[in-house]
Amino acid sequence: MKYDVVVIGMGLSGLVAALAAASAGRECLVVAKGCSGHYHSGIIDLGTGDPLVDNNGPVIPGQPVHPYRLAGAMAVQGGLELFCRAVRESGYPYTRVDRGSCLLLTAMGTLRQGDVVPFTMENGNLLSGARLLVVGFEGYGDFFPGYVAGNVNRRLNLLGLGGTAKGVMVRVAGTDLSGCNAYDLATHFERDEFCRSVAREVSIKVKGFDAVGFPAVLGSRQAGEVLGELQELLGVPVFEIPTFLPSVPGMRLFNALKDYLTGHGVKFMTGFGVISAQTRNQRCEAVWLDTPGRPGRVSADTYILATGGIVGGGLEVTPEIIREPLFGLPVAQPPAYRRTVEQWLAGQPYARSGLMVNELLQPVDEEGRVCLENVHVTGRNLGGYDPFADRCGSGVAIATGYLAGSLAGGGASHAGT
Ligand SMILES: Cc1cc2nc3c(=O)[nH]c(=O)nc-3n(C[C@H](O)[C@H](O)[C@H](O)COP(=O)(O)OP(=O)(O)OC[C@H]3O[C@@H](n4cnc5c(N)ncnc54)[C@H](O)[C@@H]3O)c2cc1C
């Protein structure tokens, strides 16, 4: 079957691209090897600075430009609106918070900002001054409440905010949690008797505290119900603290987006990688999947390459070179080098490597010539930014996914600021 749009990859940028293309009425197929939700904290970071002010450096031929510079204000704004609408209608709402007005806690007891936050974490804003009780579970070895509380108090005291958090470990009668991971624990919480046992244990210790923080395991799919029940039984606001992998909020986020897309007619083929592409006259005619038996052929008018860069599997790294395996597109990258001790401590030059694109997110070569007219590149595949140092991984994924999907849908004719 021929589609209007084929999205390759179902990370955040691919799913947002599918949202935008489907909203424009396009017949859309998402093909993906797997899902990246299990490593995403669930918190959307837009960047350390203002996404539209700090990244407006000059466009230099042959060098990747910061994706925010290309996508522009409209794509950041439009992408966030579409994202928030989809997760809200899927029953997993997010809130956009003002810069500097929200400080969240991590499983290490460090403090982190967040720009768009799932409802399960909202009550954990440390700037509220609430006295926090942090709860862990005997047997669940990935979360140490005393350690979290000690670290957060130290950090809040350094900021002059007065840390009063306390950590407690509870034992849930009748359930052996030894060896379980975050996802196992989340499924336990969806059993009513487990949730009530936890509430019974915590209610003995909650006096004198304004809010209770749990590791982010309050239900795999029914977080709203679990959070609501705990709040009712404990009589104080409850919140989740992002945990180590697998990340349950990340999985919930991706399930919410996928459910929404499925409900709006988008088709998915998951578990199969795209292994090659058929191109002619600077256009992609079809892609081939590693389906069982023999490779499956899929074709579309437009293709969105959302394969996630080095971490997601969209770019391959050898000791000599970084390459894009499906279309053989040029990759901007640092020269091969051996790191000295000083270089290890400096920034990671590979982090900013990636594909070069024009303002329509079409892949280009060093001279700025378009390589493939009906392919748009999104998210972590793009060069010119470091999602970790700049803390803008999800912001870029949402903005560029939105722009690519809108272009594929015929709804955005111009990009850039
Ligand atoms: C450990 C970790 C934690 C992070 N935490 C945060 C956070 O808390 N907040 C934040 O804002 N950002 C965070 N980020 C950054 C953010 O997750 C990424 O920048 C963003 O999700 C990238 O999205 P993407 O769609 O470009 O790629 P990805 O999410 O990596 O998705 C790539 C997709 O492509 C698929 N794929 C790859 N190759 C093929 C192929 N050949 N055929 C078919 N499918 C293919 C993969 O299976 C996957 O579905 C984190 C990143 C990491 C690594």
The ligand as an SDF file (V2000), in Angstrom:
LIG
                    3D

 53 58  0  0  0  0  0  0  0  0999 V2000
   19.1560    8.2180   28.7680 C   0  0  0  0  0  0  0  0  0  0  0  0
   18.4910    9.4250   28.1590 C   0  0  0  0  0  0  0  0  0  0  0  0
   17.6390   10.1940   28.9480 C   0  0  0  0  0  0  0  0  0  0  0  0
   17.0030   11.3240   28.4090 C   0  0  0  0  0  0  0  0  0  0  0  0
   16.1870   12.0610   29.2140 N   0  0  0  0  0  0  0  0  0  0  0  0
   15.6100   13.1810   28.7160 C   0  0  0  0  0  0  0  0  0  0  0  0
   14.7720   13.9810   29.5510 C   0  0  0  0  0  0  0  0  0  0  0  0
   14.5640   13.6920   30.7210 O   0  0  0  0  0  0  0  0  0  0  0  0
   14.2180   15.1040   29.0240 N   0  0  0  0  0  0  0  0  0  0  0  0
   14.4540   15.4800   27.7290 C   0  0  0  0  0  0  0  0  0  0  0  0
   13.9270   16.5120   27.3070 O   0  0  0  0  0  0  0  0  0  0  0  0
   15.2370   14.7400   26.9110 N   0  0  0  0  0  0  0  0  0  0  0  0
   15.8210   13.6080   27.3780 C   0  0  0  0  0  0  0  0  0  0  0  0
   16.6310   12.8490   26.5620 N   0  0  0  0  0  0  0  0  0  0  0  0
   16.8240   13.2740   25.1630 C   0  0  0  0  0  0  0  0  0  0  0  0
   15.6350   12.8570   24.3300 C   0  0  0  0  0  0  0  0  0  0  0  0
   15.1720   11.5990   24.7670 O   0  0  0  0  0  0  0  0  0  0  0  0
   16.0270   12.7210   22.8680 C   0  0  0  0  0  0  0  0  0  0  0  0
   16.7950   13.8130   22.4370 O   0  0  0  0  0  0  0  0  0  0  0  0
   14.7830   12.6320   22.0060 C   0  0  0  0  0  0  0  0  0  0  0  0
   13.8530   11.7450   22.5560 O   0  0  0  0  0  0  0  0  0  0  0  0
   15.1860   12.1600   20.6390 C   0  0  0  0  0  0  0  0  0  0  0  0
   14.0230   11.7440   19.9580 O   0  0  0  0  0  0  0  0  0  0  0  0
   14.1440   11.1140   18.5140 P   0  0  0  0  0  0  0  0  0  0  0  0
   12.7570   10.8690   18.0640 O   0  0  0  0  0  0  0  0  0  0  0  0
   15.0110   11.9600   17.6600 O   0  0  0  0  0  0  0  0  0  0  0  0
   14.9490    9.7350   18.6960 O   0  0  0  0  0  0  0  0  0  0  0  0
   14.6750    8.4530   19.5760 P   0  0  0  0  0  0  0  0  0  0  0  0
   13.7910    8.7570   20.7100 O   0  0  0  0  0  0  0  0  0  0  0  0
   16.0080    7.8560   19.8680 O   0  0  0  0  0  0  0  0  0  0  0  0
   13.8800    7.4560   18.5980 O   0  0  0  0  0  0  0  0  0  0  0  0
   14.4950    6.8040   17.5220 C   0  0  0  0  0  0  0  0  0  0  0  0
   13.5080    5.8010   16.9320 C   0  0  0  0  0  0  0  0  0  0  0  0
   14.0030    5.3210   15.6900 O   0  0  0  0  0  0  0  0  0  0  0  0
   13.9010    3.9000   15.6520 C   0  0  0  0  0  0  0  0  0  0  0  0
   14.8710    3.4090   14.6620 N   0  0  0  0  0  0  0  0  0  0  0  0
   16.2160    3.5880   14.6200 C   0  0  0  0  0  0  0  0  0  0  0  0
   16.7220    3.0300   13.4990 N   0  0  0  0  0  0  0  0  0  0  0  0
   15.6760    2.4980   12.8230 C   0  0  0  0  0  0  0  0  0  0  0  0
   15.5410    1.7850   11.5970 C   0  0  0  0  0  0  0  0  0  0  0  0
   16.5890    1.4920   10.8220 N   0  0  0  0  0  0  0  0  0  0  0  0
   14.3170    1.3810   11.2130 N   0  0  0  0  0  0  0  0  0  0  0  0
   13.2160    1.6440   11.9670 C   0  0  0  0  0  0  0  0  0  0  0  0
   13.2800    2.3150   13.1410 N   0  0  0  0  0  0  0  0  0  0  0  0
   14.4940    2.7370   13.5530 C   0  0  0  0  0  0  0  0  0  0  0  0
   14.1380    3.4940   17.0960 C   0  0  0  0  0  0  0  0  0  0  0  0
   13.6780    2.1740   17.3360 O   0  0  0  0  0  0  0  0  0  0  0  0
   13.2810    4.5620   17.7960 C   0  0  0  0  0  0  0  0  0  0  0  0
   11.9180    4.2110   17.7430 O   0  0  0  0  0  0  0  0  0  0  0  0
   17.2450   11.6980   27.0580 C   0  0  0  0  0  0  0  0  0  0  0  0
   18.0810   10.9120   26.2590 C   0  0  0  0  0  0  0  0  0  0  0  0
   18.7120    9.7920   26.8010 C   0  0  0  0  0  0  0  0  0  0  0  0
   19.6220    8.9870   25.9110 C   0  0  0  0  0  0  0  0  0  0  0  0
  1  2  1  0
  2  3  1  0
  2 52  2  0
  3  4  2  0
  4  5  1  0
  4 50  1  0
  5  6  2  0
  6  7  1  0
  6 13  1  0
  7  8  2  0
  7  9  1  0
  9 10  1  0
 10 11  2  0
 10 12  1  0
 12 13  2  0
 13 14  1  0
 14 15  1  0
 14 50  1  0
 15 16  1  0
 16 17  1  0
 16 18  1  0
 18 19  1  0
 18 20  1  0
 20 21  1  0
 20 22  1  0
 22 23  1  0
 23 24  1  0
 24 25  2  0
 24 26  1  0
 24 27  1  0
 27 28  1  0
 28 29  2  0
 28 30  1  0
 28 31  1  0
 31 32  1  0
 32 33  1  0
 33 34  1  0
 33 48  1  0
 34 35  1  0
 35 36  1  0
 35 46  1  0
 36 37  1  0
 36 45  1  0
 37 38  2  0
 38 39  1  0
 39 40  1  0
 39 45  2  0
 40 41  1  0
 40 42  2  0
 42 43  1  0
 43 44  2  0
 44 45  1  0
 46 47  1  0
 46 48  1  0
 48 49  1  0
 50 51  2  0
 51 52  1  0
 52 53  1  0
M  END
$$$$
